[in-house]
Amino acid sequence: MKKIIKTPFANMYDDASFSSQLVTQGLIWDIAEQLDRKGDWVRLRLPDGYEAWSQDFSTLELSPETGSLLNTLPRLTVHTPFLSIYDNPAMQGQRMGVLAMGASVPYLEQNDEDYEILLPDGGHGHVRQPELTVTDPRDVILCSAGRILGASYFWGGKTENGCDCSGLTQMCFRIAGLSLPRDAGQQIKRLKEDPVSPEEARPGDLAFFQNEKGNIVHVAIMRRTPEYIHASGEVKINSFDPGKTHYLKKLHDMLEGIYSIETLLRG
């Protein structure tokens, strides 16, 4: 059975219990496969392959009619934090809800910056999102990350409401049209064949960090060498330059390597 995530984001847990660890989130209009059910909980496989448990109130069953309609509609990728949804084209009055950054939403009509979107329950909504002023995927990644500087660190999160390190990278890359797995340990495997030195790193390349056991535990997006942006306590900018006030020796010592994203850009 296929399920639509119907809420702006759906918290997903390691087990069918709120007391278990939150491990990731699904975003509105993600199409997930239901693998199991326990009472009000459903085990889902998200489009990125991640499997976890969510409350069923965050989902709707994907009907054949909706599935067919989705194949005909263009998509709007949300790059604006907390994008408001309204029930009228003038986008006035009380909002209906919000869309999270990284969400890919089907729309029925576009008029310049205004979109009439399809909602998972079959209703319609209206949003306004200006085009990004940059088009190069590397610039889009950095622009997206920069828009949520100061956002809280949130384990398992991958939106502007709060994100972890790999949630940040996955979200920003998704906005740029690039697919990354969910966890840092999975992400490095996609790029492992293309290491670069800190001096050669370009904006958008990824830096990975390991613990004393050699496990990948953190990831950051290179900004301009030697700066990087990452989620650690909050989304912030740090540097590999010991002479800078925002240098973090602990992370520098944990650096496993920096890897080019050219393989992703080439598809």
C-alpha positions in Angstrom: 0.0 0.0 0.0 1.2 3.5 -0.9 0.8 6.4 1.5 1.0 10.1 1.1 2.5 12.2 3.8 -0.3 14.8 4.4 1.1 17.0 7.1 3.9 19.6 6.5 6.3 17.0 8.0 5.7 13.7 9.7 8.0 12.7 12.6 9.2 9.1 12.2 10.5 6.9 15.0 12.7 3.9 15.5 9.7 2.0 16.9 5.9 2.3 17.1 6.1 4.5 20.2 6.6 8.2 21.0 9.2 7.1 23.6 11.4 5.6 21.0 14.1 7.6 19.1 13.0 10.0 16.4 15.1 9.2 13.4 13.8 11.1 10.4 10.9 13.0 8.9 8.7 12.6 5.9 7.6 15.8 4.0 4.2 16.6 2.6 3.5 14.8 -0.6 6.3 12.2 -0.1 4.9 8.9 -1.4 5.8 6.2 1.1 5.3 2.4 1.1 3.5 1.0 4.1 5.5 -2.0 5.4 3.7 -2.8 8.6 1.1 -1.6 11.1 0.7 -1.6 14.9 -2.5 0.1 16.0 -2.3 3.7 15.0 1.3 3.4 13.9 2.5 2.5 10.4 6.0 1.5 9.3 6.9 3.4 6.1 9.6 3.3 3.6 10.3 6.9 2.4 11.4 7.8 -1.1 15.0 7.9 0.1 14.8 4.3 1.3 14.7 5.1 5.0 12.3 2.9 7.0 10.7 4.1 10.3 7.4 4.3 12.2 4.9 7.2 12.0 1.5 7.9 13.4 -1.1 7.1 10.7 -2.8 10.5 11.2 0.1 12.0 9.2 -0.8 9.9 6.1 -3.4 9.2 3.6 -3.8 6.2 1.3 -2.7 7.0 -2.2 -5.7 6.3 -4.5 -5.2 5.1 -8.1 -6.9 8.3 -9.3 -4.5 10.5 -7.3 -1.5 8.5 -8.4 -2.5 9.0 -12.1 -3.1 12.7 -11.5 0.3 13.2 -10.0 1.9 11.8 -13.1 0.4 14.7 -15.1 1.2 17.6 -12.8 4.4 19.7 -12.5 6.0 20.1 -9.1 7.0 23.1 -7.1 10.1 22.6 -4.9 9.9 24.7 -1.7 13.0 26.8 -1.0 11.3 29.4 1.2 11.2 28.8 4.9 7.7 28.4 6.4 5.9 29.0 3.1 2.3 29.9 3.9 -0.7 28.3 2.2 -3.9 30.3 1.7 -7.4 29.3 0.5 -7.6 32.3 -1.9 -5.5 33.6 -4.9 -5.1 36.9 -3.2 -3.4 35.1 -0.3 -5.0 37.2 2.3 -6.7 36.3 5.6 -5.9 33.4 7.8 -3.5 30.9 6.3 -4.4 27.2 5.8 -1.0 25.8 6.7 2.6 25.9 5.8 5.0 24.0 3.5 8.5 23.0 4.7 11.7 23.6 2.7 12.6 20.7 0.5 9.0 19.6 -0.1 8.0 18.8 -3.7 4.4 19.9 -4.2 2.2 19.3 -7.3 0.6 22.4 -8.7 -2.4 23.0 -11.0 -1.7 26.5 -12.2 1.1 29.1 -12.1 0.9 32.8 -12.5 4.4 34.3 -12.2 5.3 33.7 -8.5 1.8 32.5 -7.5 0.9 28.8 -7.6 -2.4 27.0 -7.1 -1.3 23.7 -5.4 -3.0 20.4 -4.9 -3.3 19.3 -1.3 -3.1 15.6 -0.3 -6.8 15.6 0.7 -7.8 16.7 -2.8 -8.3 20.4 -1.9 -6.5 23.3 -3.4 -4.3 26.0 -1.8 -2.4 29.0 -3.0 1.2 29.9 -2.3 3.6 32.6 -3.4 7.3 31.7 -3.9 9.7 33.9 -5.9 12.2 32.2 -8.1 15.7 31.7 -6.7 18.1 34.3 -7.8 20.8 31.6 -8.5 20.6 28.6 -10.8 23.9 26.7 -10.4 23.2 23.7 -8.1 26.2 24.6 -5.9 24.9 28.1 -5.4 21.4 26.7 -4.7 22.8 24.5 -2.0 24.6 27.3 -0.3 21.6 29.7 -0.7 19.3 27.2 0.9 21.5 26.5 3.8 22.1 30.2 4.3 18.4 30.8 4.6 18.1 28.8 7.8 21.2 30.0 9.6 20.4 29.9 13.3 17.8 27.2 13.0 17.9 24.8 15.9 19.6 21.4 15.8 17.0 18.7 16.0 18.0 15.0 15.9 16.1 13.4 13.0 14.9 16.7 11.6 15.3 17.8 8.1 13.4 21.1 7.8 13.8 24.7 8.8 11.8 23.8 12.0 15.0 22.0 13.2 17.4 19.7 11.5 20.4 17.5 12.2 23.6 17.6 10.1 22.6 15.1 7.4 19.0 16.4 7.4 20.4 19.8 6.5 22.5 18.4 3.6 19.7 16.2 2.3 17.3 19.1 2.3 19.6 21.6 0.6 20.6 19.1 -2.0 17.0 18.2 -2.7 16.2 21.8 -3.3 19.1 21.8 -5.8 17.6 18.8 -7.6 20.2 16.4 -6.2 19.4 13.2 -4.4 21.3 12.2 -1.2 20.7 9.4 1.2 19.5 10.3 4.7 22.4 9.6 7.0 26.0 11.0 6.9 27.4 7.4 6.8 25.3 6.7 3.7 26.1 10.1 2.1 29.8 9.6 2.2 29.5 6.4 0.2 27.9 8.3 -2.7 31.0 10.6 -2.9 33.8 8.4 -1.6 35.5 8.1 -5.0 36.1 11.8 -5.5 38.1 13.2 -2.5 39.5 16.8 -2.7 41.9 18.7 -0.5 40.6 21.6 1.6 42.3 24.0 -0.8 40.6 22.4 -3.8 37.1 22.2 -2.2 34.4 24.2 -4.0 31.1 25.5 -2.6 28.7 22.7 -2.1 31.3 19.9 -1.6 30.8 17.9 1.6 33.1 17.5 4.5 32.7 14.4 6.7 33.8 13.8 10.2 34.5 10.6 12.2 34.7 9.5 15.8 37.5 7.6 17.5 36.1 4.4 16.2 36.2 5.6 12.6 32.5 5.9 12.2 31.1 8.8 10.2 29.2 11.0 12.7 28.9 14.4 11.1 28.7 16.2 7.7 29.1 19.8 6.7 28.7 21.8 3.4 31.7 23.6 2.2 31.0 27.3 1.8 34.1 29.1 0.6 37.3 27.5 1.6 38.1 27.1 4.5 34.5 27.9 5.7 31.7 25.3 6.1 28.1 25.4 7.1 26.6 22.7 9.3 24.0 21.8 11.9 25.7 21.5 15.3 23.7 23.0 18.2 22.3 25.3 15.4 22.8 25.8 11.7 26.0 27.9 11.7 29.3 28.7 9.9 32.7 27.5 11.1 36.1 27.4 9.6 39.1 25.0 9.2 41.5 28.0 9.6 43.0 28.0 13.1 43.5 31.7 12.8 39.7 32.4 12.6 37.5 33.1 15.7 35.0 30.6 14.4 37.5 27.8 14.1 36.6 24.5 15.8 39.6 22.4 16.6 37.5 19.4 17.8 35.8 19.1 14.4 39.1 19.8 12.5 40.7 16.9 14.4 37.7 14.7 13.5 37.8 15.5 9.7 37.8 12.3 7.7 37.8 14.0 4.3 36.2 16.4 1.9 34.5 15.1 -1.2 33.5 16.7 -4.5 29.8 16.5 -5.6 30.7 16.5 -9.2 29.5 12.9 -9.5 26.1 13.9 -8.4 26.1 16.9 -10.7 26.9 14.7 -13.7 24.0 12.4 -12.7 
